[in-house]
Amino acid sequence: MPHGEKPQSHLIDTTQASAARMYDWLLGGTDNYEVDRAACLRLLEIAPSSQQIARAGRDFLARVVRYLTVEKGITQFLDHGSGLPTQDNVHEVAQRSSPRARVVYIDTDPLVLAHARTSLEDNEDVMVLNCDLRETRAIRQATGEFLDWTRPIAALFVSVLDSLADTDDEHDPAAVIHAVADTLPAGSYMVICQLVSDDPRMREGVTRLMAQTTSNQWGRIRQTSEVRRYFDPLRIEDPPGLVDVVDWHPDTPPPPPHLRPAGWAEWGGVGQVVT
């Protein structure tokens, strides 16, 4: 069992679609069920570029982890809502450049935890935490001996905030981001991106479908102005600033506007925690 993983407390529900398993299918994975595939086909009917969007977010994750490891010397990562394993997981990317980089994967999906138990059991520099990503204090306490909280840490919120509903308490996405920023050591980084659209029909259509297929275990597509406010307590890494993630330090020339998904994007960037 990977460092820090708790025994599973929930059975895998194969009668209801899961956002994590839908994301896996969109990326070409096999760790999903018929209910997830059916939900993805419905999603593709109203948003045909969903697979392109999912891949853009995943590619951004690999680039940003490599950038933070190589360019900024970050060797500690908190991956909030890590999802199912695919190629180029955070620990794989980070440990290529820094073999002893430490990664904490945070999730509650039982299938995610089951895969982590079998695939990461030999890596002592990976911790799998069965915890709600919104529970900042619990995460800090659980990782107190695994991470060095006197040194910079990168907190990752990649393609996950759209799964969180708006609330009037500390579980609101913006409140979670601000709480994590307050908890991290100075010099740390936060990577934040989520689905955005300034087209109300796109926002409402995808949000409604995801709510229906996951029994309201989802949040919503937001506007760029809302995501920009997540970065209020941070110093934005600029260039490139806050952008469609395909434009964030791309490895190859990004697609021209006419070849990009119409009406929505995975959007965000990187911010640094300053004193």
Buried (B, 14 or more C-beta within 10 A) or exposed (E): EBBBBEEBEEEBBBEBBBBBBBBBBBBEBEBBBEBBBEBBEBBEEEBEBBBBBBBBBBBBBBBBBBBBBEEBEBBBBBBBBBBBBBEBBBBBBBBBBBEEBBBBBBBBBBBBBBBBBEBBBEBEBBBBBBBBBBBBEEBBEBBEEBBBBEEBBBBBBBBBBBBBEEEEEEBBBBBBBBBBBEBBBEBBBBBBBBBBBEEEEBBEBBBEBBBEBBEEBBBBBBBBEBBBEBBEBBEBBEEBEBBBBBBBBBEEEBBEEEEBBEBBBBBBBBBBBEE
